[in-house]
Amino acid sequence: MKDKQMRGVFAIPPAVYHEDFTVDYEGVARCVEFCLACGVHGLVIPVYATEYVLLSTEERKKILEACLRAAGGKVPVIAGVSAAYVGEAMELTAHACSVGAEAVIAAPPHALKVSRGELMDYYERINTVSDIPIFIQNLFPPLGDPMDLSFLIRLLTELEHVSYVKEETSQSRRLISALHQYETNHPSGPLKGIMGGGGSRALIEEYDRGICGTMPSCQFADLSVKIWNLLEEGDIKQAYQTFSQCLPAFLFSGAYGVGCYKKILKRRGIVKFDGCRPGGWPVMDEAAERELERVFELVKPLLEPLS
């Protein structure tokens, strides 16, 4: 029989900085507390939405530890261990296991495109140091290296701890359906679930295709939670009405990416400084600020009141 499935909205807190761009670990903790107030079912950190490629190994460890302390065991925490070099991924995995993460998530190495043999070796080495479930993040380029169904199933069947897939490639909808069919056909098999990404922009269709959860950045986590809970209750009509009202917020976040997540969190009173380390993020100009005003007016009735 399968272990209990991780299920629901697993939100991604950002990296929060002081004005000198050193990490503000208390700011990270405030974002975790915000996520809990939004009713999330789990947390994922540090990954792309946490600017992981711009953090040192030690900063990544300390951010995870800050998240675990703030979560206080209320929800599971999944540790991001993706790295350009497999040695760093292994070090981060061992650390995550030692400090109490519920699982780890790893995308392919992001610096150079690797062969399938090298990619298999990368995941094999992560597997050797893990004693908790591993999520494979099947991610779009340039950070990702999309894997097909047969390779994903090979990872699931050959590596003991590989248990979940976060699917967000250009073929995500088809692959979610195919993976869910595999999961259905092998109820005692290695695949425990599939999670979606893409900032909840396809949440209802992905749910219909069989996801067990979704992993959005956290600035509108309460909106994703409301839609997810309605889907779990079987109220598809209300879920779709709520989704339609929230979609402009999800689309705005997707258009401006990491550069806007903390700007929204600052507006919501969660972070004091909304800067990002240099990463080529889309710039929000005056027109973008006007659009954000319209987005907030639209979703204001759905936002959780925060003290």
ChimeraX attribute file (.defattr): number of C-alpha atoms within 10 A of each C-alpha:
attribute: neighborCount
match mode: 1-to-1
recipient: residues
	/A:1	6
	/A:2	10
	/A:3	7
	/A:4	7
	/A:5	12
	/A:6	20
	/A:7	15
	/A:8	20
	/A:9	28
	/A:10	30
	/A:11	32
	/A:12	26
	/A:13	31
	/A:14	28
	/A:15	31
	/A:16	28
	/A:17	21
	/A:18	14
	/A:19	13
	/A:20	8
	/A:21	12
	/A:22	13
	/A:23	18
	/A:24	17
	/A:25	20
	/A:26	16
	/A:27	21
	/A:28	24
	/A:29	23
	/A:30	19
	/A:31	25
	/A:32	26
	/A:33	17
	/A:34	24
	/A:35	24
	/A:36	20
	/A:37	15
	/A:38	23
	/A:39	20
	/A:40	23
	/A:41	20
	/A:42	24
	/A:43	28
	/A:44	28
	/A:45	29
	/A:46	27
	/A:47	23
	/A:48	18
	/A:49	21
	/A:50	24
	/A:51	20
	/A:52	20
	/A:53	19
	/A:54	15
	/A:55	17
	/A:56	10
	/A:57	17
	/A:58	10
	/A:59	17
	/A:60	25
	/A:61	22
	/A:62	14
	/A:63	27
	/A:64	28
	/A:65	21
	/A:66	20
	/A:67	26
	/A:68	24
	/A:69	13
	/A:70	18
	/A:71	19
	/A:72	12
	/A:73	12
	/A:74	11
	/A:75	17
	/A:76	20
	/A:77	26
	/A:78	28
	/A:79	32
	/A:80	29
	/A:81	28
	/A:82	27
	/A:83	21
	/A:84	16
	/A:85	14
	/A:86	21
	/A:87	13
	/A:88	15
	/A:89	24
	/A:90	23
	/A:91	15
	/A:92	26
	/A:93	30
	/A:94	20
	/A:95	19
	/A:96	25
	/A:97	18
	/A:98	11
	/A:99	13
	/A:100	17
	/A:101	24
	/A:102	21
	/A:103	25
	/A:104	29
	/A:105	23
	/A:106	24
	/A:107	26
	/A:108	27
	/A:109	21
	/A:110	17
	/A:111	13
	/A:112	13
	/A:113	16
	/A:114	14
	/A:115	10
	/A:116	12
	/A:117	8
	/A:118	14
	/A:119	18
	/A:120	17
	/A:121	13
	/A:122	21
	/A:123	22
	/A:124	19
	/A:125	17
	/A:126	26
	/A:127	20
	/A:128	14
	/A:129	17
	/A:130	22
	/A:131	17
	/A:132	21
	/A:133	20
	/A:134	28
	/A:135	27
	/A:136	24
	/A:137	25
	/A:138	25
	/A:139	22
	/A:140	17
	/A:141	12
	/A:142	11
	/A:143	17
	/A:144	19
	/A:145	22
	/A:146	22
	/A:147	21
	/A:148	12
	/A:149	15
	/A:150	10
	/A:151	13
	/A:152	18
	/A:153	18
	/A:154	12
	/A:155	19
	/A:156	22
	/A:157	15
	/A:158	12
	/A:159	19
	/A:160	17
	/A:161	24
	/A:162	29
	/A:163	22
	/A:164	26
	/A:165	25
	/A:166	24
	/A:167	28
	/A:168	21
	/A:169	22
	/A:170	13
	/A:171	13
	/A:172	21
	/A:173	17
	/A:174	14
	/A:175	21
	/A:176	26
	/A:177	18
	/A:178	15
	/A:179	24
	/A:180	20
	/A:181	13
	/A:182	16
	/A:183	18
	/A:184	13
	/A:185	10
	/A:186	12
	/A:187	12
	/A:188	12
	/A:189	15
	/A:190	21
	/A:191	23
	/A:192	23
	/A:193	21
	/A:194	28
	/A:195	25
	/A:196	29
	/A:197	23
	/A:198	20
	/A:199	24
	/A:200	28
	/A:201	21
	/A:202	17
	/A:203	23
	/A:204	17
	/A:205	12
	/A:206	24
	/A:207	20
	/A:208	11
	/A:209	19
	/A:210	21
	/A:211	24
	/A:212	19
	/A:213	24
	/A:214	29
	/A:215	22
	/A:216	24
	/A:217	30
	/A:218	29
	/A:219	28
	/A:220	26
	/A:221	27
	/A:222	22
	/A:223	24
	/A:224	29
	/A:225	21
	/A:226	20
	/A:227	24
	/A:228	23
	/A:229	15
	/A:230	16
	/A:231	19
	/A:232	12
	/A:233	10
	/A:234	11
	/A:235	12
	/A:236	14
	/A:237	11
	/A:238	13
	/A:239	20
	/A:240	16
	/A:241	11
	/A:242	18
	/A:243	23
	/A:244	11
	/A:245	16
	/A:246	23
	/A:247	20
	/A:248	19
	/A:249	24
	/A:250	23
	/A:251	16
	/A:252	15
	/A:253	22
	/A:254	17
	/A:255	14
	/A:256	15
	/A:257	17
	/A:258	23
	/A:259	23
	/A:260	24
	/A:261	23
	/A:262	26
	/A:263	20
	/A:264	19
	/A:265	20
	/A:266	15
	/A:267	13
	/A:268	15
	/A:269	13
	/A:270	22
	/A:271	20
	/A:272	16
	/A:273	17
	/A:274	20
	/A:275	19
	/A:276	23
	/A:277	16
	/A:278	9
	/A:279	11
	/A:280	9
	/A:281	13
	/A:282	12
	/A:283	11
	/A:284	16
	/A:285	8
	/A:286	9
	/A:287	9
	/A:288	15
	/A:289	11
	/A:290	11
	/A:291	15
	/A:292	19
	/A:293	11
	/A:294	14
	/A:295	19
	/A:296	17
	/A:297	10
	/A:298	15
	/A:299	17
	/A:300	12
	/A:301	9
	/A:302	15
	/A:303	15
	/A:304	16
	/A:305	10
	/A:306	10
	/A:307	6
